[in-house]
Amino acid sequence: MMPEADFHDTSQQDQALLEKRKRWIFIAIGAFVLLAILFIIYWLGWKRFDIATDDAYVNGNQVALMSQISGTVIAIHTDDTLLVEKNQVVIQLQKADASVTYQRAKANLAQTVRQVREYYEDVPQAQAEVALRKANLVLAQHNWSRRQGLVGALAISPEELQDRQTAVEAAQAQYDLAVHELATARARVQNTYLYSHPLVEQAKANFKAAYLDYVRTTIAAPVRGYTAKRNVQVGQTVAPGDPLLAIIPFNQIWVDANFKETQIKRIRIGQKVRVHVDANDVVYDGVVEGIEGGTGAAFALLPPQNATGNWIKIVQRLPVRVLLNPKEIQQHPLQLGLSTEVTVYTRGEKGSILRQVPQLKSVYMTNTYATQLRYVNQVMNAIIHANAPVNVGMVAYGQ
């Protein structure tokens, strides 16, 4: 038989072990209940306001670089994946044809200025001619008037008087012709100046067009970004509007997240967003920029025809644009088309679904093409002044 002391010690150990097990069970149950309470609090306070979708992709601007004139490509200064700076020369076209046209337009402008300059010189010349013809007319009328009384006295013959009358008629005709020529000369330059004469303006417009074609043989990048989709080759003849390559400005990146129509009712402009990108496993901060004006099906090339006998309701998705933090994009660049997981924090549901104020300023712009005519006026004025003195044609006749 087991001694009574040993039996008593064993019972105490079992009792202590049982108490210990009960204590750990209560601790485990308490911890589980605490975690459940914390999770419920977290879900009620924060998590239930999160709306997520994995139907979201990185998007951005693709600046298509196209030729503005016809020409042959003689040099390409970039390639796919290479970085180009704004206003950097990217493609060079042959200048020969544009140079010939430019020289022809320059000569035409100079010739037109000289021609219009002659028009202004014709006005005082026509005025002098009118004065001369008027003096001849007055003289012929005076001679005819003096001889009218001499016919009765037989001092002159009727034939001589008739000759004087014919001279008056000829002088009158010459005077009328000179008046019409003066009117014609004035009509060429009426209400205008030499530098703004219609013929000069037309020649200036042709000169600007030729100058632009010459400048456009050098194709520059309108923005800073990375080259993609290069379709042009050296020796290729391009026409206006032909796509040459694309430039991706990585500072103009956003995410298009497609949410179900049942989720959209809680999304508002300005709400905070978390974007997880699969490619680099980085979480970006963002905000809701706007909600598209229609579903993807509404803008499809072949929209669905629901007015049919067989119809099945399909939950539609609405694109939501999410702007990312520029500093985070700079630290962790993103390529277009990458898959993302987007979570919108909708607590409070403050803000509007659609913007109430129109966008009046330019969202994106470039001044690369605005500088193409930078020096054209300087060159044009030099040509005009070289072919016409400053004091010629500065009086607008007929005003």
Secondary structure, DSSP 8 states (H G I E B T S, - for coil): ---HHHHHHHHHHHHHHHHHHHHHHHHHHHHHHHHHHHHHHHHHHTGGGEEEEEEEEEEE--EEEE-SS-EEEEEE---TT-EE-TT-EEEEE--HHHHHHHHHHHHHHHHHHHHHHHHHHHHHHHHHHHHHHHHHHHHHHHHHHHHHTTTTTTSS-HHHHHHHHHHHHHHHHHHHHHHHHHHHHHHHHBT--GGG-HHHHHHHHHHHHHHHHHHTTEEE-SS-EEEE-----TT-EE-TT-EEEEEE-TTSEEEEEEEETTTGGG--TT-EEEEEETTTTEEEEEEEEEE-SS-TTTTSSS----SSSS------EEEEEEEE-HHHHHHS---TT-EEEEEEE-TT--S-SS-SS---S-SS---TGGGTTTTHHHHHHHHHHHHS-TTSS-S-BT-
